[in-house]
Amino acid sequence: MPNRLIQFHIRTTNRLRRWHASLEDRGQATTEYALVLLGAAVIALLVVAWATSGGGAGKIGRLFDRVIDEVVSRV
């Protein structure tokens, strides 16, 4: 009888450890995902701010003009 109790305790403890470890991994992945999304949003806001400012808007317009002119000249 005592051997069965010890084996049951060991199995239960191991299952709880694995379950707890899986919860920690899921939480870490969610945090990393949120931080990546936050970083992407900051970069997107910086690009939009640059593009709508005086110099950025003109550069983007000239770039599109060059691309369109190049495509039309090849057709």
Distance bins in CASP14 RR format, pairs under 12 A and 6 or more apart:
PFRMAT RR
TARGET T0000
AUTHOR 0000-0000-0000
RMODE 2
METHOD distances of the structure
MODEL  1
1 7 0 0 0 0 0 1 0 0 0 0 0
1 8 0 0 0 0 0 1 0 0 0 0 0
2 8 0 0 0 0 0 1 0 0 0 0 0
2 9 0 0 0 0 0 1 0 0 0 0 0
3 9 0 0 0 0 0 1 0 0 0 0 0
3 10 0 0 0 0 0 1 0 0 0 0 0
4 10 0 0 0 0 0 1 0 0 0 0 0
4 11 0 0 0 0 0 1 0 0 0 0 0
5 11 0 0 0 0 0 1 0 0 0 0 0
5 12 0 0 0 0 0 1 0 0 0 0 0
6 12 0 0 0 0 0 1 0 0 0 0 0
6 13 0 0 0 0 0 1 0 0 0 0 0
7 13 0 0 0 0 0 1 0 0 0 0 0
7 14 0 0 0 0 0 1 0 0 0 0 0
8 14 0 0 0 0 0 1 0 0 0 0 0
8 15 0 0 0 0 0 1 0 0 0 0 0
9 15 0 0 0 0 0 1 0 0 0 0 0
9 16 0 0 0 0 0 1 0 0 0 0 0
10 16 0 0 0 0 0 1 0 0 0 0 0
10 17 0 0 0 0 0 1 0 0 0 0 0
11 17 0 0 0 0 0 1 0 0 0 0 0
11 18 0 0 0 0 0 1 0 0 0 0 0
12 18 0 0 0 0 0 1 0 0 0 0 0
12 19 0 0 0 0 0 1 0 0 0 0 0
13 19 0 0 0 0 0 1 0 0 0 0 0
13 20 0 0 0 0 0 1 0 0 0 0 0
14 20 0 0 0 0 0 1 0 0 0 0 0
14 21 0 0 0 0 0 1 0 0 0 0 0
15 21 0 0 0 0 0 1 0 0 0 0 0
15 22 0 0 0 0 0 1 0 0 0 0 0
16 22 0 0 0 0 0 1 0 0 0 0 0
16 23 0 0 0 0 0 1 0 0 0 0 0
17 23 0 0 0 0 0 1 0 0 0 0 0
17 24 0 0 0 0 0 1 0 0 0 0 0
18 24 0 0 0 0 0 1 0 0 0 0 0
18 25 0 0 0 0 0 1 0 0 0 0 0
19 25 0 0 0 0 0 1 0 0 0 0 0
19 26 0 0 0 0 0 1 0 0 0 0 0
20 26 0 0 0 0 0 1 0 0 0 0 0
20 27 0 0 0 0 0 1 0 0 0 0 0
21 27 0 0 0 0 0 1 0 0 0 0 0
21 28 0 0 0 0 0 1 0 0 0 0 0
22 28 0 0 0 0 0 1 0 0 0 0 0
22 29 0 0 0 0 0 1 0 0 0 0 0
23 29 0 0 0 0 0 1 0 0 0 0 0
23 30 0 0 0 0 0 1 0 0 0 0 0
24 30 0 0 0 0 0 1 0 0 0 0 0
24 31 0 0 0 0 0 1 0 0 0 0 0
25 31 0 0 0 0 0 1 0 0 0 0 0
25 32 0 0 0 0 0 1 0 0 0 0 0
26 32 0 0 0 0 0 1 0 0 0 0 0
26 33 0 0 0 0 0 1 0 0 0 0 0
27 33 0 0 0 0 1 0 0 0 0 0 0
27 34 0 0 0 0 1 0 0 0 0 0 0
28 34 0 0 0 0 0 1 0 0 0 0 0
28 35 0 0 0 0 0 1 0 0 0 0 0
29 35 0 0 0 0 0 1 0 0 0 0 0
29 36 0 0 0 0 0 1 0 0 0 0 0
30 36 0 0 0 0 0 1 0 0 0 0 0
30 37 0 0 0 0 0 1 0 0 0 0 0
31 37 0 0 0 0 0 1 0 0 0 0 0
31 38 0 0 0 0 0 1 0 0 0 0 0
32 38 0 0 0 0 0 1 0 0 0 0 0
32 39 0 0 0 0 0 1 0 0 0 0 0
33 39 0 0 0 0 0 1 0 0 0 0 0
33 40 0 0 0 0 0 1 0 0 0 0 0
34 40 0 0 0 0 0 1 0 0 0 0 0
34 41 0 0 0 0 0 1 0 0 0 0 0
35 41 0 0 0 0 0 1 0 0 0 0 0
35 42 0 0 0 0 0 1 0 0 0 0 0
36 42 0 0 0 0 0 1 0 0 0 0 0
36 43 0 0 0 0 0 1 0 0 0 0 0
37 43 0 0 0 0 0 1 0 0 0 0 0
37 44 0 0 0 0 0 1 0 0 0 0 0
38 44 0 0 0 0 0 1 0 0 0 0 0
38 45 0 0 0 0 0 1 0 0 0 0 0
39 45 0 0 0 0 1 0 0 0 0 0 0
39 46 0 0 0 0 0 1 0 0 0 0 0
40 46 0 0 0 0 0 1 0 0 0 0 0
40 47 0 0 0 0 0 1 0 0 0 0 0
41 47 0 0 0 0 0 1 0 0 0 0 0
41 48 0 0 0 0 0 1 0 0 0 0 0
42 48 0 0 0 0 0 1 0 0 0 0 0
42 49 0 0 0 0 0 1 0 0 0 0 0
43 49 0 0 0 0 0 1 0 0 0 0 0
43 50 0 0 0 0 0 1 0 0 0 0 0
44 50 0 0 0 0 0 1 0 0 0 0 0
44 51 0 0 0 0 0 1 0 0 0 0 0
45 51 0 0 0 0 0 1 0 0 0 0 0
45 52 0 0 0 0 0 1 0 0 0 0 0
46 52 0 0 0 0 0 1 0 0 0 0 0
46 53 0 0 0 0 0 1 0 0 0 0 0
46 56 0 0 0 0 0 1 0 0 0 0 0
47 53 0 0 0 0 0 1 0 0 0 0 0
47 56 0 0 0 0 1 0 0 0 0 0 0
47 60 0 0 0 0 0 1 0 0 0 0 0
48 56 0 0 0 0 0 1 0 0 0 0 0
48 57 0 0 0 0 0 1 0 0 0 0 0
48 60 0 0 0 0 0 1 0 0 0 0 0
49 55 0 0 0 0 0 1 0 0 0 0 0
49 56 0 0 0 0 1 0 0 0 0 0 0
49 57 0 0 0 0 0 1 0 0 0 0 0
50 56 1 0 1 0 0 0 0 0 0 0 0
50 57 0 0 0 0 1 0 0 0 0 0 0
50 58 0 0 0 0 0 1 0 0 0 0 0
50 59 0 0 0 0 1 0 0 0 0 0 0
50 60 0 0 0 0 1 0 0 0 0 0 0
51 57 1 0 0 1 0 0 0 0 0 0 0
51 58 0 0 0 0 1 0 0 0 0 0 0
51 59 0 0 0 0 1 0 0 0 0 0 0
51 60 1 0 1 0 0 0 0 0 0 0 0
51 61 0 0 0 0 1 0 0 0 0 0 0
51 63 0 0 0 0 0 1 0 0 0 0 0
51 64 0 0 0 0 0 1 0 0 0 0 0
52 58 0 0 0 0 0 1 0 0 0 0 0
52 59 0 0 0 0 0 1 0 0 0 0 0
52 60 0 0 0 0 1 0 0 0 0 0 0
53 59 0 0 0 0 0 1 0 0 0 0 0
53 60 0 0 0 0 0 1 0 0 0 0 0
54 60 0 0 0 0 0 1 0 0 0 0 0
54 61 0 0 0 0 0 1 0 0 0 0 0
55 61 0 0 0 0 0 1 0 0 0 0 0
55 62 0 0 0 0 0 1 0 0 0 0 0
56 62 0 0 0 0 1 0 0 0 0 0 0
56 63 0 0 0 0 1 0 0 0 0 0 0
57 63 0 0 0 0 0 1 0 0 0 0 0
57 64 0 0 0 0 0 1 0 0 0 0 0
58 64 0 0 0 0 1 0 0 0 0 0 0
58 65 0 0 0 0 1 0 0 0 0 0 0
58 66 0 0 0 0 0 1 0 0 0 0 0
59 65 0 0 0 0 0 1 0 0 0 0 0
59 66 0 0 0 0 0 1 0 0 0 0 0
60 66 0 0 0 0 0 1 0 0 0 0 0
60 67 0 0 0 0 0 1 0 0 0 0 0
61 67 0 0 0 0 1 0 0 0 0 0 0
61 68 0 0 0 0 1 0 0 0 0 0 0
61 69 0 0 0 0 0 1 0 0 0 0 0
62 68 0 0 0 0 0 1 0 0 0 0 0
62 69 0 0 0 0 0 1 0 0 0 0 0
63 69 0 0 0 0 0 1 0 0 0 0 0
63 70 0 0 0 0 0 1 0 0 0 0 0
64 70 0 0 0 0 0 1 0 0 0 0 0
64 71 0 0 0 0 0 1 0 0 0 0 0
65 71 0 0 0 0 0 1 0 0 0 0 0
65 72 0 0 0 0 0 1 0 0 0 0 0
66 72 0 0 0 0 0 1 0 0 0 0 0
66 73 0 0 0 0 0 1 0 0 0 0 0
67 73 0 0 0 0 0 1 0 0 0 0 0
67 74 0 0 0 0 0 1 0 0 0 0 0
68 74 0 0 0 0 0 1 0 0 0 0 0
68 75 0 0 0 0 0 1 0 0 0 0 0
69 75 0 0 0 0 0 1 0 0 0 0 0
END
